Amino acid sequence: MSDIGFIGLGIMGRQMAQHLIDAGHKLFLHDIGPLPQPLLDRGGQAGKSSEEVTRQSEIIITMVPDTPNVDAALFGAGGVAAGLSPGKIVVDMSSISPLATKEFARKINALGCDYLDAPVSGGEVGAKQASLTIMVGGPERAFEKVKPLFDLMGKNVTLVGGNGDGQTTKVANQIIVALTIEAVAEALLFASKAGADPAKVRAALMGGFASSRILELHGERMIQRRFDPGFRIELHQKDLNLALQGARTLGIALPNTASTQQLFNTAEANGGKAWDHSGLVKVLELMAGGHEVAQHGNAGQLLD
Ligand code: NAD
């Protein structure tokens, strides 16, 4: 059993930390907001700062929203770096910039510690069910030590390469997810406007070549009009920004990533930055003169 620091206990972090506690590990918790009571009730220890949590732990995990938040948690006042001693391992499971990640890793390595970037895919459902996909960058020796913890939180755990490669893989993942959500939204809008029941269309397509987790989960949300997050549009804008910035640096075009980002921006302009990313369908509905996907369908009776 290990002593583990867990920093950032929002939608994802609280579920992931729960699995580690349930497996018998001792967890030291810190968040700039209130800590989830269920974790404290199950024996999680509250820490006043990331530094304090780091002093008490061998492995320190961060799960915060964006690159500046990881920077603050690691290197800000009372941050992880101030509490590190050689041999500890820092594991960032947030989805952030691959470039900044390489710099963070260098600074942590200079303190005698290994760094792993280990962003996840699978959403809140995957976090709850411990079925996350975990994409890891960093040295193999650190990966082998942390792998048993990854296995408690996820099912598909891959060491992709060196530091930054985990985050690069996650950006690639987010391109596929965004463009697939957009495709599912267009397809359901088309079917509904044509007079077909979108719930039945979705059920029919689930058996075929167009089936996907996104048609299943996000398609269901679009039909049932459930846009509470989940994964907020503002977080997906952050990820596509990383893709588009990277594309500029690399001198390549990502045309459909760019157009999907414009649709997310339109959602934000209409008050939707905190909607679940399946809310992208609402932008297409606006463009269709206000026709809603669920309008002609039977939203209450989805066939699984
Ligand atoms: P969230 O906003 O619900 O949770 C983040 C938590 O971090 C919050 O509780 C916040 O108070 C805390 N925090 C922020 N800055 C901090 C700091 N400096 N020190 C300590 N705590 C700090 O976000 P989330 O949905 O849990 O996402 C976390 C990360 O996981 C993001 O990078 C996101 O892109 C990624 N992700 C999210 C999902 C999802 O479905 N929600 C899926 C895969 C990956």
Boltz pocket constraint, residues with backbone or C-beta under 6 A from the ligand:
constraints:
  - pocket:
      binder: B
      contacts: [[A, 7], [A, 8], [A, 9], [A, 10], [A, 11], [A, 12], [A, 13], [A, 30], [A, 31], [A, 32], [A, 33], [A, 34], [A, 50], [A, 63], [A, 64], [A, 65], [A, 66], [A, 69], [A, 70], [A, 72], [A, 73], [A, 93], [A, 94], [A, 95], [A, 96], [A, 120], [A, 121], [A, 122], [A, 123], [A, 124], [A, 230], [A, 231], [A, 232], [A, 235]]
      max_distance: 6.0
